[in-house]
């Protein structure tokens, strides 16, 4: 059985985490010298698009993990003051710790209310104003996670999870792709020792079997910026004002 979720912590104090520790193998050779979150589209690093959206939504406290070329990320973003943010970093060893391992290591920085986590290699126009309401629902209903799902992109046609009546399941129809954006209770990561590698999928599937994962379909623009070709296409769209 999973541990009882934390309840009662003020969601007004919720923080965000941007995952930036990946090597970016599919982005090579670009990521041989530049960490993926600092690759630019529309004249702005990918990670800055996310920081600015979080700040506009009133979530200025942001944790960023890093491993590959992490010193460049810290040098470029600093303490976040130039973006109206307060950024702290969670360095990881070479090879990184996996998504769940990275989040578990950063829990001491994320506090006790539910927190929102965003993949560092996605671009979207999601309105983060909604996440406090989501966090409040997680606490009230004693759920562990809320995931945003999108229609399956061409490079991932089989999807990840099912979604029905606001509940995310391992199987089911429609089959959708995890958008790399989720709101989590820290209890979800209680079984992961800090500093050990762990993947998020296994934790989420265990929580789904307990009925503790909710979700919704993400409407709007979403791009998994996973290859140089998709980065170039996004750059063209942003510069032309197609996406903003």
C-alpha positions as CSV (number, residue, x, y, z in Angstrom):
1,X,0.0,0.0,0.0
2,X,1.1,3.6,-0.7
3,X,1.5,6.0,2.2
4,X,-1.3,8.4,3.1
5,X,-0.9,11.6,1.2
6,X,0.0,14.8,3.0
7,X,-3.0,17.1,3.6
8,X,-3.6,20.5,5.0
9,X,-0.6,22.4,3.7
10,X,-1.4,25.8,2.2
11,X,-1.2,25.5,-1.6
12,X,-0.4,29.2,-1.8
13,X,3.1,28.2,-0.8
14,X,3.4,25.6,-3.6
15,X,6.6,25.5,-5.6
16,X,7.6,24.3,-9.1
17,X,10.4,22.0,-10.3
18,X,11.8,22.0,-13.8
19,X,13.5,18.8,-14.9
20,X,16.8,19.7,-16.6
21,X,19.2,16.8,-15.8
22,X,18.8,14.8,-19.0
23,X,21.7,14.3,-21.4
24,X,19.6,15.1,-24.4
25,X,20.9,12.2,-26.6
26,X,18.3,12.8,-29.3
27,X,19.4,16.4,-29.5
28,X,23.0,15.6,-30.3
29,X,25.3,17.2,-31.5
30,X,23.6,20.3,-30.1
31,X,23.7,19.0,-26.6
32,X,27.4,18.1,-26.7
33,X,28.2,21.6,-25.8
34,X,24.9,23.1,-24.5
35,X,22.5,21.6,-22.0
36,X,19.1,20.9,-23.6
37,X,17.1,23.4,-21.5
38,X,19.4,26.3,-22.7
39,X,18.7,25.5,-26.4
40,X,16.9,28.5,-27.9
41,X,13.6,28.8,-29.7
42,X,12.1,32.1,-30.6
43,X,15.2,33.9,-29.3
44,X,14.7,32.5,-25.8
45,X,16.1,29.3,-24.0
46,X,13.5,26.6,-23.6
47,X,13.7,26.8,-19.8
48,X,13.1,30.5,-19.8
49,X,9.7,30.1,-21.5
50,X,8.7,27.9,-18.6
51,X,10.2,30.1,-15.9
52,X,8.3,33.1,-17.2
53,X,5.0,31.2,-17.4
54,X,5.4,30.0,-13.8
55,X,6.2,33.5,-12.6
56,X,3.2,34.9,-14.4
57,X,1.0,32.3,-12.6
58,X,2.4,33.5,-9.2
59,X,4.7,30.5,-8.7
60,X,8.2,32.2,-8.5
61,X,9.8,29.6,-6.3
62,X,11.4,27.1,-8.7
63,X,13.8,24.2,-8.2
64,X,15.9,23.1,-11.2
65,X,17.8,19.9,-11.2
66,X,20.8,19.4,-13.5
67,X,23.6,17.0,-14.3
68,X,25.0,17.3,-17.8
69,X,26.7,20.7,-18.2
70,X,24.7,21.9,-15.2
71,X,27.2,24.7,-14.5
72,X,26.0,26.4,-17.7
73,X,22.4,26.3,-16.4
74,X,23.3,28.0,-13.1
75,X,25.5,30.6,-14.9
76,X,22.7,31.5,-17.4
77,X,19.8,31.6,-14.9
78,X,21.5,32.6,-11.7
79,X,19.1,33.1,-8.7
80,X,16.2,33.8,-11.1
81,X,15.9,37.5,-10.0
82,X,16.1,38.8,-13.6
83,X,12.9,36.7,-14.4
84,X,11.1,37.6,-11.2
85,X,11.8,34.1,-9.9
86,X,13.6,32.6,-6.9
87,X,15.6,29.7,-8.3
88,X,17.5,27.0,-6.4
89,X,19.4,24.1,-7.9
90,X,19.5,20.4,-7.2
91,X,22.7,19.0,-8.7
92,X,22.9,15.4,-9.6
93,X,25.8,13.1,-10.3
94,X,26.9,12.2,-13.9
95,X,24.2,10.2,-15.6
96,X,21.5,11.8,-13.4
97,X,19.1,10.0,-11.1
98,X,16.0,9.5,-13.4
99,X,12.9,11.5,-13.1
100,X,11.7,10.1,-9.7
101,X,15.2,10.0,-8.3
102,X,15.7,13.6,-9.2
103,X,12.4,14.7,-7.6
104,X,13.1,12.6,-4.5
105,X,16.5,14.3,-4.1
106,X,14.9,17.7,-4.4
107,X,12.0,17.1,-1.9
108,X,13.8,19.1,0.9
109,X,13.7,22.1,-1.5
110,X,10.1,21.6,-2.6
111,X,8.5,21.8,0.8
112,X,5.3,20.1,1.9
113,X,2.4,21.4,-0.2
114,X,1.8,19.6,-3.6
115,X,4.2,20.9,-6.2
116,X,4.1,21.2,-10.0
117,X,6.9,19.5,-12.1
118,X,7.6,20.4,-15.8
119,X,9.9,18.6,-18.2
120,X,12.7,20.8,-19.3
121,X,12.3,19.8,-23.0
122,X,8.7,20.6,-23.7
123,X,7.1,23.9,-24.9
124,X,3.5,24.6,-24.2
125,X,1.1,27.4,-23.7
126,X,-0.5,25.8,-20.6
127,X,-1.9,28.2,-18.1
128,X,-0.2,27.4,-14.8
129,X,-2.7,29.6,-12.9
130,X,-4.7,26.3,-12.6
131,X,-2.2,24.3,-10.6
132,X,-3.1,25.7,-7.2
133,X,-6.7,24.6,-7.7
134,X,-5.4,21.2,-8.8
135,X,-3.1,21.0,-5.7
136,X,-6.1,21.8,-3.5
137,X,-8.1,19.0,-5.0
138,X,-5.3,16.5,-4.5
139,X,-5.2,17.3,-0.8
140,X,-8.9,17.2,-0.4
141,X,-9.3,13.9,-2.2
142,X,-6.1,12.4,-0.8
143,X,-4.8,11.8,-4.3
144,X,-1.1,11.5,-5.1
145,X,-0.7,12.9,-8.6
146,X,-2.5,14.8,-11.3
147,X,-1.2,14.4,-14.9
148,X,-1.7,16.5,-18.0
149,X,-2.1,14.3,-21.1
150,X,-2.0,15.2,-24.8
151,X,-3.0,13.5,-28.1
152,X,-0.3,11.1,-29.2
153,X,2.3,12.8,-31.3
154,X,3.6,11.0,-34.5
155,X,6.8,9.9,-32.7
156,X,4.9,8.3,-29.8
157,X,1.7,6.8,-31.4
158,X,0.9,4.2,-28.7
159,X,0.6,6.8,-25.9
160,X,1.3,6.2,-22.2
161,X,-1.9,6.0,-20.2
162,X,-5.6,5.8,-20.4
163,X,-7.9,8.6,-19.2
164,X,-11.5,8.2,-18.2
165,X,-13.8,10.4,-16.0
166,X,-10.8,12.3,-14.7
167,X,-8.9,9.2,-13.6
168,X,-5.6,8.1,-15.2
169,X,-5.1,4.4,-15.7
170,X,-2.4,2.1,-16.9
171,X,-4.6,0.9,-19.7
172,X,-7.8,2.2,-21.3
173,X,-9.2,4.2,-24.1
174,X,-8.5,6.9,-25.1
175,X,-4.8,6.2,-25.0
176,X,-2.9,9.5,-24.5
177,X,0.6,10.7,-24.0
178,X,1.9,12.2,-20.7
179,X,2.7,15.8,-21.4
180,X,5.6,16.0,-18.9
181,X,3.6,18.3,-16.6
182,X,2.2,17.0,-13.3
183,X,1.2,18.1,-9.8
184,X,2.4,15.7,-7.1
185,X,2.2,15.1,-3.4
186,X,5.6,14.4,-1.9
187,X,4.2,11.1,-0.5
188,X,4.4,9.7,-4.0
189,X,8.2,9.7,-3.7
190,X,8.5,8.4,-0.1
191,X,9.8,5.0,-1.2
192,X,12.7,6.5,-3.2
193,X,15.9,6.9,-1.1
194,X,17.5,10.3,-1.8
195,X,20.4,10.0,-4.1
196,X,19.2,6.7,-5.8
197,X,18.1,6.3,-9.3
198,X,14.3,5.8,-9.9
199,X,11.9,6.4,-12.7
200,X,8.6,8.1,-12.4
201,X,6.6,5.6,-14.5
202,X,6.8,2.8,-11.9
203,X,5.6,5.1,-9.1
204,X,2.7,6.4,-11.1
205,X,1.6,3.0,-12.2
206,X,1.6,1.8,-8.6
207,X,-0.5,4.9,-7.6
208,X,-2.9,4.3,-10.5
209,X,-3.5,0.8,-9.2
210,X,-4.6,2.4,-5.9
211,X,-6.8,4.9,-7.8
212,X,-4.7,7.8,-6.6
213,X,-3.9,9.5,-10.0
214,X,-6.2,12.0,-11.6
215,X,-5.7,13.8,-14.9
216,X,-7.0,15.9,-17.7
217,X,-6.5,16.4,-21.4
218,X,-4.2,19.3,-22.2
219,X,-5.7,21.6,-24.8
220,X,-3.6,24.2,-26.6
221,X,-0.2,24.1,-28.0
222,X,2.3,21.4,-26.8
223,X,5.6,20.3,-28.3
224,X,8.0,17.7,-27.2
225,X,11.2,19.5,-28.3
226,X,13.2,16.3,-28.5
227,X,15.1,16.5,-31.7
228,X,17.0,19.3,-33.6
229,X,14.3,19.1,-36.3
230,X,11.5,19.8,-33.8
231,X,13.5,22.5,-32.2
232,X,14.0,24.2,-35.5
233,X,10.3,23.9,-36.4
234,X,9.3,25.5,-33.0
235,X,11.8,28.3,-33.5
236,X,10.3,29.0,-36.9
237,X,6.8,29.1,-35.4
238,X,7.7,31.3,-32.5
239,X,9.5,33.8,-34.7
240,X,6.5,33.9,-37.1
241,X,4.2,34.4,-34.2
242,X,2.3,31.1,-34.8
243,X,3.0,30.0,-31.2
244,X,3.4,32.3,-28.3
